Amino acid sequence: MCTVKTRDLLAQEYGVSRPTFYKMLERAGLVLPSRVQLSPIEVEMVYEKLGRPLSEIKNNTNSKGGG
């Protein structure tokens, strides 16, 4: 499972600016709470709607000993 993350960190993972990330969320129909940090469940919701960012896929592969 994911960890707590901020929107800024998620935007970095997707390689986009924060305003662009907000537009991506809006287009995907995701409405998230206004608090700074997103819970692991909310982060998973983002990944389900937008797909996992390449940085997250690489991290998961490395942590599982793949490569």
N, C-alpha and C positions, 0 to 999 in steps of 0.2 A: 504494500500500500504506500501511497505518497506521503509526503510530509506537508506541514503547513507552509504555504507560499504566499507571496504578495503578487499583486497584478504586475508590478514592475519586473519581478523575477520571471514571471510567466512570459511577459512580453520579450524579455531578453532570450528566453529559451526558444521562442518562435522567431527570433531575429528581426523583430519589428519594434517600432516606437510604441510608447504607451497609448497615444491617441489611435494609432492603427489597431492596436490590440483591442481597444474598446470598441472600435468599429467591427472587428471580427466577431466579438462577443455579441454585439447587437444583431449582426446579420445571421448569426447562428441561433438567435432567439434566447440567449442565455441572460438571465437577470440574476445577478449575484448581490449579496448583502453589501452595504456600503462600508463595512468595517475594513480595516487595513489588511488583515491577514485572512486568507481563505483556508478553510478546513481541508483536510485530506479528501473528504467526500466531494467538496466543491471543486477541488483541483482535478479529481477524477472525472467529474462532470464536464469540465472544460476539455480534458483530453478526449473524452468520448465524442463530444460535438465537433471539435476542431482537428482531432487526430493528434497523436503524440508528436511533439516536436523532435527534430533529429537529435538535439542535445540529450533529450530524455531517453531516446532509444539507445544512443551510444553509451550513456551511463549505465543503463540496465544491462547491456551486453557485457560491458567491462566488469560490472559487479558480480556477474554470474560466471566469470571465468572464460567467457567466450572470446573468440578473436583469433 
